[in-house]
Amino acid sequence: MARNFIQPGETITMTAPYDVASGAGILVGVTFAVALATVAAGKPVEARRVGVFDMTKAPGEAWVADTTKLYWDNTAKRVTATATGNTLIGVARQSQASADTVGRVLLTGQIAA
């Protein structure tokens, strides 16, 4: 292993920018992840940058599995298919009806532009 290797990076410690519940999304700067514990704003939290999660989705949107790009709406604190003003986080892992309030999301770990 390279001597300069620090960690894999799938799970990282972040400072919660707001009160966050375990399983909720957090955006810190240009890095998005899912909190693995419930913490208050300003506290450190372990967060997962990649993987498949069931997350709160925007109402009225139908998603197509492995086709619909997904974004984090940091104002509403939910996942949406709307790109404008939001941060790309991954893709729909399963198709979701517009009436669904939770959607299956594949976080791909990219850094926001």
N, C-alpha and C positions, 0 to 999 in steps of 0.2 A: 504494500500500500504506500502511496506517496506520502512523504513526510509532512507535506503541507495540507493534507486532508483534515477537515474539521468534523463534518457530519454529513449524512446523506441529504438532509434538507427537506424531506417530505413533511416532517413535523419540526416546528420551530417555536421558540419562545417569543411572544410579541407582547407589547404593552397595549392593553385594551383601550381603545379610543373613546369608548362609552361602556355603560353597564352591558354585559353580554352574558347570555345563558349558554350552557353547554349545548353544542349542536348548532348554534347560530353563527352566521357569517360575520366576519370582521374585515374591514379594509383599513390598513395602516399604510399611509403613503400610497405606493403603487402595488403593495402586496396584499392579496386576498387569501383568507384561510377560514377554516371552521374551528371555532373554539372547542376545546376538549373538556372544559370545566366552566362553571359559572363564576364570574368575577366582576368586581366593580371597576368603573373607569379608572385608568391610571395604574392598574395592577397588572403584573405579568400573568400570561396565560399561555399554556401550550396549545398550539393550533396546527391543524393539518392542512397542507397546501394542495394535496392531490388525493384522489380517491372518489368513491361514489357515495353520495349522501342524499337522503330525502330532506328537502328544504322547502320553506314557505315560498310559494310562487305567486306571481302577479295574477289577479283574477282576469278572466276573459280571454286568456291566451291558450291556444291549443299548441302543443309541442309535438314534433315528430322525432322519434328516437334516432339518435346518431346523425341527425340532420340539422336540428335547430340549435344555433349558437345561443349561448346564455350569458347574461350580464348581471352584475350586482347593482341594484338600485340602492345606493347608500342612504338616500333620504327615507325611503319606505322600508329599508332593511329587509329586502326580499329579492328573489331571483326573477328576472324578466327576459323576454326575448327582444326587448327594445334596446337598440344599441345607443341611440342618441342620449348623451349625458350620463351614461352608465359605463361600468368597467367589465370588460370581457373576462369571464371566469371559466368557461368550459362549454359543454354540449349536453343536450338532453340525452339521458341514458335509456329512457323509455318514453313512449308516446303518452301524452297527458291531454285530457279533455279540457275545454275552456272553463268548465265548472270546477275543476280540481283546485284545491287550495295548497296542495303539496305536490312537488314534482321531484323525480329522481334525476340528480345532476352528477355528471362526471366532471370533477375539477381537474383541469389539466396543468395547473401550476404555473401558467405563464405570468409574466409581470406586465402590469398595465402600461400602455404607451403614454 
